[in-house]
Amino acid sequence: MLLRYVTLALVAVIAGAAAVVQAPPSTLPLLVDGHVHITDRVYWEHIDPWTPQPVGPWDFARAHDSGVNVIIENVAPYGYQTYNTTVKQTGRLIETFHRLLDANRNRMELALSASDVRRIVANGKFAVILGVEAGFDQDGDVDILRLWYRLGVRLIQFSSQVTTAYADAGRGGARWQGINDRGRLLIAEMNRLGIIIDITHATEAAQRQIIQASRAPVVASHVAMRALCNNPGNLSDDVLGALAMKGGLVGIHGGAANISQRYFDWSRSHPPVSMNSLTLQDVVQAELPLVRSPTQDYGTYIEALDARMGGLWRQFHAQPWKDAADAELLVPTVDEFAEHVAHAVSIAGPTHVGIGLDLVHGRSYLKNFDARAYPRLVDALKKRKIPSEVLGENWLSMLDAAKVQ
């Protein structure tokens, strides 16, 4: 009898070990950053993002080494905010992204669904979901929307950096008092296709109307909580509650001016810190004061715009970021970031919160933080007993919920 029990115990141990080795992909730990930018740098500077970069807070190499295995990469046609140029630059960036994929097939793959993400991560590769920030098309052409979907885009920031033909933006003014009928038609098509709708940078009226109009959950991919930092770009508890009631998600931003009230107050009374005579807004909000010839342009306008934007981008990334001396003591910690996550969980529930750090060059983030520091962020969340799904699983649920027939 004893021998029988010992034998059964050994079988159970062996079976348990086999279960660990052969665990289904769904049990693999995920660390997802829901708002990343790197393709723009590849396009303008020709960097290799799989090599640690001396300038800028994020690249694949450092993020991968710190445990990140899934991102939502956002191409962003900054400075191209006119008829034709937005679509042109977005297309260039998507093509650049696909070339980056082709050159790194052994390390990364494009994910179109949650099952894709699990398969890619289970195979030891980096899963990348493709998104668009700063406007997919200022005019809101539904065929351009369908084209981006066909090329792999699965998330689009609905409101651009500027007010468009279909939605008001935080920096662009209230032309539509939210969104208009064209915007509602676009939302319906995004629901049909399965594109995640991102309400970041929309006016609060537009945010509420997008949530109401969408039949699928929507996200605010990179904001923090206004209850803790009264930055107008942050999300109110009321809007977060409405977003959660629709099944959506908020990705908590890592910017110092979004996390820390002290830092935000300082920023309002001090001019932006520049590098090589440029600030972040000088680049992402650049407008070239040229007038296109109605009869004899022959590419002159776009050549001038490209030369100007490329020069600004390379000039801006020529040296590391350094904050003003009197602001350095105000930069928030990872624990302050965790407070925003905890607050969002208390309002929306643990299944409606994720990470969306938006680590780009030219602004302060959490203290001593770059893409090597994700483990510190994870530890800060664990210390507060934040549920583990906030680290990744919640983002995956948005991929599958975006498609509504």
Secondary structure, DSSP 8 states (H G I E B T S, - for coil): -HHHHHHHHHHHHHHHHHHHHT--GGGS---EEEEE--HHHHHHH---TTS--SSSS--HHHHHHTT--EEEEEE--TT--STTHHHHHHHHHHHHHHHHHHHTTTTEEE-SSHHHHHHHHHTT-EEEEEEE-S-S-TT--HHHHHHHHHTTEEEEESS-SS--SSB-BTTTB-SSSSB-HHHHHHHHHHHHHT-EEE-TTB-HHHHHHHHHH-SS--EEEEE-BTTTS--TTSB-HHHHHHHHHTT-EEEE---HHHH-HHHHHHHHTS----BTTB-HHHHHT--------SS--TTHHHHHHHHHHHHHHHHHTTS-----TTTGGG---HHHHHHHHHHHHHHH-GGGEEE-----TTS--STT-STT-HHHHHHHHHHTT--GGGGTHHHHHHHHHS---
